[in-house]
């Protein structure tokens, strides 16, 4: 489930970038010559793109918070499983090294 949310967040982020690039800024934006301005008017297109930007930003924030909750639970579960495994696993005591052999010439 968390992977689906991450994929959705990436898609929304890409759409957010696209909408921001389309907006008519001081430089004209990528949609400076599009037909959307003729259909809705310049003011209508600007308001629509601004609302769309805020909508994508809000959805992205929600998806990031929800994905953090899923990954937070997964991390806690993984930590508890590792602790259980470490508690049940016994390690053999290290063998004490024997006395160093004496060198005789």
GROMACS elastic network, one bead per residue, 0.5 to 0.9 nm:
[ bonds ]
;  ai    aj funct       b0    kb
    1     4     6  0.52677   500
    1     5     6  0.65138   500
    1     6     6  0.88432   500
    1    67     6  0.87768   500
    1    70     6  0.80067   500
    2     5     6  0.51045   500
    2     6     6  0.62669   500
    2     7     6  0.87190   500
    2    66     6  0.83592   500
    2    67     6  0.56831   500
    2    68     6  0.85487   500
    2    69     6  0.89358   500
    2    70     6  0.58487   500
    2    71     6  0.69261   500
    3     6     6  0.50367   500
    3     7     6  0.62101   500
    3     8     6  0.86037   500
    3    67     6  0.82198   500
    4     7     6  0.51155   500
    4     8     6  0.61923   500
    4     9     6  0.85829   500
    5     8     6  0.50437   500
    5     9     6  0.61067   500
    5    10     6  0.86694   500
    5    63     6  0.63471   500
    5    64     6  0.80519   500
    5    66     6  0.77915   500
    5    67     6  0.60991   500
    6    10     6  0.62525   500
    6    11     6  0.86807   500
    6    63     6  0.74875   500
    6    64     6  0.76174   500
    6    67     6  0.66247   500
    7    10     6  0.51420   500
    7    11     6  0.62938   500
    7    12     6  0.86803   500
    8    11     6  0.50660   500
    8    12     6  0.61283   500
    8    13     6  0.85057   500
    8    60     6  0.85850   500
    8    63     6  0.76504   500
    9    12     6  0.50976   500
    9    13     6  0.60376   500
    9    14     6  0.86214   500
    9    59     6  0.81178   500
    9    60     6  0.57514   500
    9    61     6  0.86334   500
    9    63     6  0.58803   500
    9    64     6  0.68790   500
    9    67     6  0.89092   500
   10    13     6  0.50125   500
   10    14     6  0.62294   500
   10    15     6  0.86502   500
   10    60     6  0.84930   500
   11    14     6  0.51791   500
   11    15     6  0.62593   500
   11    16     6  0.85912   500
   12    15     6  0.50174   500
   12    16     6  0.60181   500
   12    17     6  0.86250   500
   12    56     6  0.62800   500
   12    57     6  0.81966   500
   12    59     6  0.75093   500
   12    60     6  0.62478   500
   13    17     6  0.62585   500
   13    18     6  0.86471   500
   13    56     6  0.75720   500
   13    57     6  0.79917   500
   13    60     6  0.67252   500
   14    17     6  0.51707   500
   14    18     6  0.62837   500
   14    19     6  0.87508   500
   15    19     6  0.61600   500
   15    20     6  0.85869   500
   15    53     6  0.89455   500
   15    56     6  0.75088   500
   16    19     6  0.51648   500
   16    20     6  0.61653   500
   16    21     6  0.85930   500
   16    52     6  0.82485   500
   16    53     6  0.61737   500
   16    54     6  0.88735   500
   16    55     6  0.89577   500
   16    56     6  0.57542   500
   16    57     6  0.69485   500
   16    60     6  0.87753   500
   17    20     6  0.51672   500
   17    21     6  0.61875   500
   17    22     6  0.86717   500
   17    53     6  0.88080   500
   18    21     6  0.51582   500
   18    22     6  0.62257   500
   18    23     6  0.88462   500
   19    22     6  0.50781   500
   19    23     6  0.63691   500
   19    49     6  0.66969   500
   19    50     6  0.85988   500
   19    52     6  0.74340   500
   19    53     6  0.63581   500
   19    56     6  0.89523   500
   20    23     6  0.53763   500
   20    24     6  0.87462   500
   20    29     6  0.85997   500
   20    49     6  0.80232   500
   20    50     6  0.85541   500
   20    53     6  0.67912   500
   21    24     6  0.81359   500
   21    25     6  0.88205   500
   21    29     6  0.61280   500
   21    30     6  0.61436   500
   21    31     6  0.82821   500
   22    25     6  0.87259   500
   22    28     6  0.88412   500
   22    29     6  0.53404   500
   22    31     6  0.51146   500
   22    32     6  0.80628   500
   22    49     6  0.81215   500
   23    28     6  0.78686   500
   23    29     6  0.53850   500
   23    30     6  0.70888   500
   23    31     6  0.67921   500
   23    32     6  0.83812   500
   23    45     6  0.87546   500
   23    46     6  0.69702   500
   23    49     6  0.65126   500
   23    50     6  0.78953   500
   24    27     6  0.73134   500
   24    30     6  0.73826   500
   24    31     6  0.68212   500
   24    32     6  0.64937   500
   24    46     6  0.72123   500
   25    28     6  0.52329   500
   25    29     6  0.55287   500
   26    29     6  0.76671   500
   27    30     6  0.89973   500
   27    32     6  0.89086   500
   28    31     6  0.73793   500
   28    32     6  0.52267   500
   28    33     6  0.87489   500
   29    32     6  0.55979   500
   30    33     6  0.78404   500
   30    34     6  0.83950   500
   31    34     6  0.50962   500
   31    35     6  0.84638   500
   31    36     6  0.81394   500
   31    37     6  0.85227   500
   32    37     6  0.83109   500
   33    36     6  0.86499   500
   33    37     6  0.80367   500
   34    37     6  0.63985   500
   34    38     6  0.78829   500
   35    38     6  0.51724   500
   35    39     6  0.65063   500
   35    40     6  0.88813   500
   36    39     6  0.52092   500
   36    40     6  0.61176   500
   36    41     6  0.73955   500
   36    42     6  0.81806   500
   36    45     6  0.67686   500
   37    40     6  0.55694   500
   37    43     6  0.82075   500
   37    44     6  0.78806   500
   37    45     6  0.60576   500
   37    46     6  0.86827   500
   38    41     6  0.53662   500
   38    42     6  0.74141   500
   39    42     6  0.88065   500
   39    45     6  0.86717   500
   40    43     6  0.77481   500
   40    44     6  0.53331   500
   40    45     6  0.58483   500
   41    44     6  0.53044   500
   41    45     6  0.61568   500
   41    46     6  0.85841   500
   42    45     6  0.52841   500
   42    46     6  0.61466   500
   42    47     6  0.86838   500
   43    46     6  0.51083   500
   43    47     6  0.61649   500
   43    48     6  0.85421   500
   44    47     6  0.52339   500
   44    48     6  0.60831   500
   44    49     6  0.85919   500
   45    48     6  0.50885   500
   45    49     6  0.61009   500
   45    50     6  0.85247   500
   46    49     6  0.52341   500
   46    50     6  0.61292   500
   46    51     6  0.86521   500
   47    50     6  0.50768   500
   47    51     6  0.61680   500
   47    52     6  0.84814   500
   48    51     6  0.52046   500
   48    52     6  0.60498   500
   48    53     6  0.85603   500
   49    53     6  0.60319   500
   49    54     6  0.86613   500
   50    53     6  0.50550   500
   50    54     6  0.63418   500
   50    55     6  0.85611   500
   51    54     6  0.51860   500
   51    55     6  0.60383   500
   51    56     6  0.86070   500
   52    56     6  0.61051   500
   52    57     6  0.84837   500
   53    56     6  0.52708   500
   53    57     6  0.61224   500
   53    58     6  0.86099   500
   54    57     6  0.50341   500
   54    58     6  0.60976   500
   54    59     6  0.86029   500
   55    58     6  0.51653   500
   55    59     6  0.61841   500
   55    60     6  0.85244   500
   56    59     6  0.51161   500
   56    60     6  0.60184   500
   56    61     6  0.86249   500
   57    60     6  0.50878   500
   57    61     6  0.62657   500
   57    62     6  0.87448   500
   58    61     6  0.51793   500
   58    62     6  0.63047   500
   58    63     6  0.86621   500
   59    62     6  0.51433   500
   59    63     6  0.61205   500
   59    64     6  0.86032   500
   60    63     6  0.51223   500
   60    64     6  0.61405   500
   60    65     6  0.86578   500
   61    64     6  0.51941   500
   61    65     6  0.62560   500
   61    66     6  0.86390   500
   62    65     6  0.52221   500
   62    66     6  0.61219   500
   62    67     6  0.85165   500
   63    66     6  0.51275   500
   63    67     6  0.59741   500
   63    68     6  0.84942   500
   64    67     6  0.51252   500
   64    68     6  0.61453   500
   64    69     6  0.87195   500
   65    68     6  0.51103   500
   65    69     6  0.64020   500
   65    70     6  0.88970   500
   66    69     6  0.51011   500
   66    70     6  0.64550   500
   66    71     6  0.87529   500
   67    70     6  0.50864   500
   67    71     6  0.61317   500
   67    72     6  0.83449   500
   68    71     6  0.50770   500
   68    72     6  0.57495   500
   68    73     6  0.85154   500
   69    73     6  0.63176   500
   69    74     6  0.86811   500
   70    73     6  0.53324   500
   70    74     6  0.63200   500
   70    75     6  0.87297   500
   71    75     6  0.60574   500
   71    76     6  0.86382   500
   72    75     6  0.51645   500
   72    76     6  0.63700   500
   72    77     6  0.87226   500
   73    76     6  0.51849   500
   73    77     6  0.61839   500
   73    78     6  0.85592   500
   74    77     6  0.51242   500
   74    78     6  0.60477   500
   74    79     6  0.85405   500
   75    78     6  0.50784   500
   75    79     6  0.60908   500
   75    80     6  0.86307   500
   76    79     6  0.51092   500
   76    80     6  0.62278   500
   76    81     6  0.86260   500
   77    80     6  0.52029   500
   77    81     6  0.61716   500
   77    82     6  0.86367   500
   78    81     6  0.50897   500
   78    82     6  0.61602   500
   78    83     6  0.86141   500
   79    82     6  0.51263   500
   79    83     6  0.61748   500
   79    84     6  0.86344   500
   80    83     6  0.50431   500
   80    84     6  0.61433   500
   80    85     6  0.85587   500
   81    84     6  0.51002   500
   81    85     6  0.61294   500
   81    86     6  0.85480   500
   82    85     6  0.50598   500
   82    86     6  0.60483   500
   82    87     6  0.85396   500
   83    86     6  0.50502   500
   83    87     6  0.61104   500
   83    88     6  0.86905   500
   84    87     6  0.51057   500
   84    88     6  0.62681   500
   84    89     6  0.85657   500
   85    88     6  0.52885   500
   85    89     6  0.60286   500
   86    89     6  0.52537   500
   86    90     6  0.78636   500
   87    90     6  0.75035   500
   91    94     6  0.87108   500
   92    95     6  0.86467   500
   93    96     6  0.89446   500
   94    97     6  0.89455   500
   95    98     6  0.87873   500
   97   100     6  0.82376   500
   98   101     6  0.84497   500
   99   102     6  0.87408   500
